[in-house]
């Protein structure tokens, strides 16, 4: 009778990455789909999320700390969504369609606060 030794191998890096993704996700309190209630269309939200991720990436931010693609459900549908940190939510709103009053108001308020702290 032959003895068979079985060795389970675990990828420690993958396990740590999974844990960190979960950890970061716990602090993400916003959903991109929340912007539907603010008057943005799904296409506008998608475009803004893509732009926000590009900006975060080019700024050296760790993307997974601020953006987590997921699915969420409405009463009728399962939709592609994105969990967002507060910074991620702000970046999405900042890069949304400027024809929407919520976007213009956000941009003006943000600039006013920034300028108050600088001068």
C-alpha positions in Angstrom: 0.0 0.0 0.0 1.4 3.4 -1.1 1.2 6.3 1.2 0.1 9.5 -0.5 1.1 12.8 1.0 -1.1 15.7 0.2 0.1 19.2 0.7 -2.3 22.0 0.4 -0.6 25.1 -0.8 -2.0 28.5 -0.1 -1.0 31.7 -1.8 -0.4 34.0 1.1 -0.2 37.0 -1.1 -3.7 36.3 -2.4 -5.1 35.8 1.1 -3.6 39.1 2.3 -5.0 40.9 -0.7 -8.5 39.4 -0.1 -8.3 40.5 3.5 -7.2 44.0 2.6 -10.0 44.3 0.0 -12.5 43.3 2.6 -11.0 45.7 5.2 -11.0 48.7 2.8 -14.5 47.8 1.6 -15.8 48.1 5.2 -15.0 51.8 5.2 -16.6 52.5 1.9 -20.0 53.9 2.8 -21.1 55.2 -0.5 -22.4 53.6 -3.7 -22.0 55.1 -7.2 -25.7 54.3 -7.7 -26.6 56.8 -4.9 -26.0 59.4 -7.6 -29.1 58.2 -9.4 -31.1 59.9 -6.7 -29.1 63.1 -7.5 -30.3 63.1 -11.1 -27.4 61.3 -12.8 -28.1 58.7 -15.4 -26.3 55.2 -15.3 -24.2 56.2 -18.3 -23.2 59.5 -16.6 -22.3 57.7 -13.4 -20.2 55.1 -15.4 -18.3 57.8 -17.2 -17.6 59.7 -14.0 -16.4 56.6 -12.2 -14.0 55.8 -15.0 -12.7 59.3 -14.9 -12.4 59.3 -11.1 -10.4 56.0 -11.2 -8.1 57.4 -13.8 -7.5 60.5 -11.7 -6.9 58.5 -8.5 -4.5 56.3 -10.4 -2.5 59.2 -11.9 -2.4 60.8 -8.5 -0.8 57.8 -6.9 -3.8 56.7 -4.8 -4.3 53.1 -4.1 -7.4 52.4 -6.1 -8.8 49.6 -4.0 -8.9 51.9 -1.0 -11.5 54.1 -2.7 -13.2 52.1 -5.4 -14.6 48.6 -5.3 -16.7 47.4 -8.3 -19.6 45.3 -7.2 -23.2 44.5 -8.1 -26.2 46.0 -6.3 -29.9 45.4 -6.7 -32.9 47.5 -7.2 -36.5 46.3 -7.0 -36.3 45.2 -10.7 -32.7 44.7 -11.6 -29.2 43.7 -10.6 -26.9 46.5 -11.7 -23.2 47.0 -12.0 -22.2 49.4 -9.2 -19.2 50.6 -7.3 -18.6 51.0 -3.6 -16.8 54.2 -2.8 -14.9 55.9 0.0 -15.7 59.5 0.7 -12.8 60.6 -1.4 -13.9 58.2 -4.2 -17.5 59.6 -4.0 -16.1 63.1 -4.2 -14.0 62.3 -7.2 -16.9 60.7 -9.0 -19.2 63.7 -8.3 -16.4 66.1 -9.3 -16.0 64.3 -12.7 -19.7 63.9 -13.4 -21.6 65.8 -16.2 -21.2 69.5 -15.5 -24.6 70.3 -17.0 -26.2 68.9 -13.8 -26.8 71.5 -11.1 -25.7 69.1 -8.3 -22.3 68.8 -10.0 -21.8 72.5 -10.5 -22.9 73.3 -6.9 -20.5 70.7 -5.6 -17.6 72.1 -7.7 -18.3 75.7 -6.6 -18.6 74.7 -2.9 -15.4 72.7 -3.1 -13.5 75.5 -4.7 -14.8 78.1 -2.2 -13.7 75.9 0.8 -10.3 75.3 -0.8 -9.8 79.0 -1.4 -10.9 79.9 2.1 -8.2 77.7 3.5 -5.5 79.1 1.2 -6.1 82.8 1.7 
